Amino acid sequence: MNPIDYGRLIIQNKIDSGINYIIQNDTEQTINFNKFDNYNEVEFFKSGISLIKFKDIFLSNLKFMRIIDNKKYYFENGDQIIFTS
């Protein structure tokens, strides 16, 4: 949930209703991380090509739902508890 957990911060910009972070991880991937009050939008790139894009919606302090394509993964305390498609 914390952008800095993904790697080294390169750029931080304010956007409408949130903050955009550009991050680089240990495997030289670039991460575009948009943080909003109730959700995050995250996209990983390698050599300018999108690898994966997902949205994390906060359900409570310890629960969130991750949406990848049309699949939903529910997490509690960092552990996946439910998967739906």
Legacy VTK file of the C-alpha trace (Angstrom):
# vtk DataFile Version 3.0
C-alpha trace
ASCII
DATASET POLYDATA
POINTS 85 float
0.000 0.000 0.000
2.972 2.304 0.537
4.629 3.435 -2.729
8.119 3.318 -1.222
7.670 -0.417 -0.485
7.957 -0.988 -4.253
11.433 0.513 -4.672
13.378 3.764 -4.997
11.390 6.965 -5.509
12.356 8.775 -8.718
9.650 11.457 -9.057
6.640 12.547 -7.022
3.879 14.767 -8.496
0.501 15.991 -7.299
-2.403 14.933 -9.511
-6.164 15.493 -9.243
-7.249 14.058 -5.883
-3.955 12.237 -5.295
-0.213 11.849 -5.759
1.690 10.170 -8.600
4.933 8.361 -7.789
7.441 7.099 -10.339
9.488 4.331 -8.719
12.278 2.025 -9.848
12.701 -1.410 -8.286
15.719 -3.723 -7.931
14.968 -5.484 -11.246
15.111 -2.182 -13.194
11.345 -2.054 -13.640
9.646 1.336 -13.572
6.457 1.586 -11.529
3.798 4.224 -12.084
1.974 4.452 -8.739
-1.090 6.709 -8.332
-2.176 7.052 -4.701
-5.657 8.282 -3.830
-7.618 8.371 -0.560
-9.501 5.084 -1.060
-7.466 3.265 -3.703
-4.154 2.958 -5.563
-3.525 2.408 -9.276
-0.238 0.645 -10.040
1.421 -0.215 -13.360
4.778 -1.950 -13.881
6.932 -1.276 -16.963
10.087 -2.926 -18.311
11.912 -1.157 -21.167
8.813 1.008 -21.704
6.458 -1.984 -22.083
3.570 -2.422 -19.643
3.889 -5.711 -17.752
0.933 -5.554 -15.371
-1.605 -2.999 -14.198
-3.837 -3.294 -11.150
-6.021 -1.320 -8.771
-6.058 -1.776 -4.985
-9.262 -0.663 -3.271
-9.057 -0.184 0.492
-11.858 -1.942 2.359
-10.518 -1.270 5.872
-7.165 -0.757 7.597
-6.282 -4.443 7.220
-8.312 -5.423 4.118
-8.109 -4.524 0.448
-9.289 -5.812 -2.916
-6.859 -6.020 -5.862
-8.374 -5.911 -9.338
-6.274 -7.283 -12.211
-8.194 -7.309 -15.499
-11.622 -8.569 -14.372
-10.296 -10.735 -11.556
-10.662 -9.728 -7.902
-8.296 -10.814 -5.150
-9.216 -10.067 -1.536
-6.475 -9.643 1.056
-6.556 -9.437 4.835
-3.420 -8.745 6.905
-1.334 -9.172 3.736
-2.677 -12.679 2.991
-4.949 -13.537 0.072
-8.250 -14.831 1.449
-10.605 -14.920 -1.581
-10.345 -14.920 -5.395
-13.224 -14.209 -7.776
-13.372 -13.864 -11.539
LINES 1 86
85 0 1 2 3 4 5 6 7 8 9 10 11 12 13 14 15 16 17 18 19 20 21 22 23 24 25 26 27 28 29 30 31 32 33 34 35 36 37 38 39 40 41 42 43 44 45 46 47 48 49 50 51 52 53 54 55 56 57 58 59 60 61 62 63 64 65 66 67 68 69 70 71 72 73 74 75 76 77 78 79 80 81 82 83 84
